[in-house]
Amino acid sequence: MVIISAKKLLMWEKKQLLKGGDKKSLNLLIDLLGGLSKKEFNFLKIKPEKKVELKINLELLEYFWEKHLNSSIPIQYLGGISYWRDLKLEVSSKVLIPRPETEILVDIISERFKNKSKKITFVDLGTGSGAIGIALALLNPKWDGLATDIDKNAIEIASRNFTKISNQSNLKFYLGNWWNPLINFKGEIDLAVANPPYIPLKTYEELPKEVKKFEPRIALMGGEDGLEHIKEIVRYAPSYLKEKGLLLIENHFDQGDRVKELFLENKFTSVKVLKDFSGIGRFTIGRYK
Ligand SMILES: C[S@@+](CC[C@H](N)C(=O)[O-])C[C@H]1O[C@@H](n2cnc3c(N)ncnc32)[C@H](O)[C@@H]1O
């Protein structure tokens, strides 16, 4: 721990912003690496005479800030943590940094399953850091969750996140390709949710450096048309879902109509494309028969 004056930290912040970058990112760095939350930092502005405690000294914090500015590495990877909904999740460059729009998936599900006392089995396909599965398991302690990912590192990080955040045991983790590890749960799933890799190859090649260089390709790229994984998930869903089970998938901004067709081709009913914060048809939901 390092103790410095608030005034010194505020002057340090000003100096760092002159080098480039934005205030939001610098505040996140001070939070994730320095251990001082944005709320605590803002409070210092009216109490500059206060002393503050930081986890690392300003020289080291400056080193990380310059590393971010020079290489575009996301602050979340530098700090090994990402905030998502009300969760503080461990992340590394082996998993996607969970995105704000994905938070809506959890709200859509909460809206559909208002009766919290009903026990259901749900699946989070391609769990990454565990974000969706963990949020659902915590909100619904009576539910049984199964989370899969093809990447061993993701499964390790996700299960560590669940153990650290909660003392519940209603979420289990499975390594493997989409539905494959769930062979013993055929016909037993009430709800399946997925935020699969859906970015078309060409779009992927043009992604900003901070995404393409640091986030795992396997978490983002969905083949030539972006639909490779979505097609597989929808095609095999009927074998795993119960009758009237729900499938909810996040898709790329322009894939809504095509994903809806895929659901209909696979005998899903009541299929809808739902919008994200920007009014984009980002989520497709349907009931199996
Ligand atoms: C877009 S990321 C989503 C991660 C997390 N669910 C989230 O929303 O932040 C897609 C995830 O799918 C996983 N994935 C990619 N191909 C897969 C496959 N064939 N089977 C299972 N998981 C896969 C990736 O490893 C990655 O964790």
Ligand as a Chemical Component Dictionary entry (heavy atoms), coordinates in Angstrom:
data_LIG
# 
_chem_comp.id                   LIG 
_chem_comp.type                 NON-POLYMER 
_chem_comp.pdbx_formal_charge   0 
_chem_comp.three_letter_code    LIG 
# 
loop_
_chem_comp_atom.comp_id 
_chem_comp_atom.atom_id 
_chem_comp_atom.alt_atom_id 
_chem_comp_atom.type_symbol 
_chem_comp_atom.charge 
_chem_comp_atom.model_Cartn_x 
_chem_comp_atom.model_Cartn_y 
_chem_comp_atom.model_Cartn_z 
_chem_comp_atom.pdbx_ordinal 
LIG C1  C1  C 0  -18.482 -13.700 -27.706 1  
LIG S1  S1  S 1  -17.665 -14.730 -26.538 2  
LIG C2  C2  C 0  -18.850 -14.639 -25.221 3  
LIG C3  C3  C 0  -18.281 -14.862 -23.863 4  
LIG C4  C4  C 0  -19.288 -14.578 -22.732 5  
LIG N1  N1  N 0  -20.449 -15.434 -22.842 6  
LIG C5  C5  C 0  -19.727 -13.130 -22.773 7  
LIG O1  O1  O 0  -20.861 -12.852 -23.162 8  
LIG O2  O2  O -1 -18.918 -12.264 -22.427 9  
LIG C6  C6  C 0  -17.916 -16.326 -27.229 10 
LIG C7  C7  C 0  -17.415 -17.492 -26.391 11 
LIG O3  O3  O 0  -17.694 -18.687 -27.119 12 
LIG C8  C8  C 0  -16.600 -19.582 -26.979 13 
LIG N2  N2  N 0  -16.603 -20.481 -28.140 14 
LIG C9  C9  C 0  -16.113 -20.264 -29.394 15 
LIG N3  N3  N 0  -16.304 -21.352 -30.170 16 
LIG C10 C10 C 0  -16.926 -22.278 -29.389 17 
LIG C11 C11 C 0  -17.385 -23.594 -29.630 18 
LIG N4  N4  N 0  -17.234 -24.180 -30.826 19 
LIG N5  N5  N 0  -17.994 -24.253 -28.613 20 
LIG C12 C12 C 0  -18.138 -23.672 -27.392 21 
LIG N6  N6  N 0  -17.711 -22.415 -27.103 22 
LIG C13 C13 C 0  -17.111 -21.720 -28.098 23 
LIG C14 C14 C 0  -15.388 -18.685 -26.905 24 
LIG O4  O4  O 0  -14.293 -19.356 -26.324 25 
LIG C15 C15 C 0  -15.927 -17.511 -26.108 26 
LIG O5  O5  O 0  -15.696 -17.685 -24.735 27 
# 
loop_
_chem_comp_bond.comp_id 
_chem_comp_bond.atom_id_1 
_chem_comp_bond.atom_id_2 
_chem_comp_bond.value_order 
_chem_comp_bond.pdbx_ordinal 
LIG C1  S1  SING 1  
LIG S1  C2  SING 2  
LIG S1  C6  SING 3  
LIG C2  C3  SING 4  
LIG C3  C4  SING 5  
LIG C4  N1  SING 6  
LIG C4  C5  SING 7  
LIG C5  O1  DOUB 8  
LIG C5  O2  SING 9  
LIG C6  C7  SING 10 
LIG C7  O3  SING 11 
LIG C7  C15 SING 12 
LIG O3  C8  SING 13 
LIG C8  N2  SING 14 
LIG C8  C14 SING 15 
LIG N2  C9  SING 16 
LIG N2  C13 SING 17 
LIG C9  N3  DOUB 18 
LIG N3  C10 SING 19 
LIG C10 C11 SING 20 
LIG C10 C13 DOUB 21 
LIG C11 N4  SING 22 
LIG C11 N5  DOUB 23 
LIG N5  C12 SING 24 
LIG C12 N6  DOUB 25 
LIG N6  C13 SING 26 
LIG C14 O4  SING 27 
LIG C14 C15 SING 28 
LIG C15 O5  SING 29 
# 
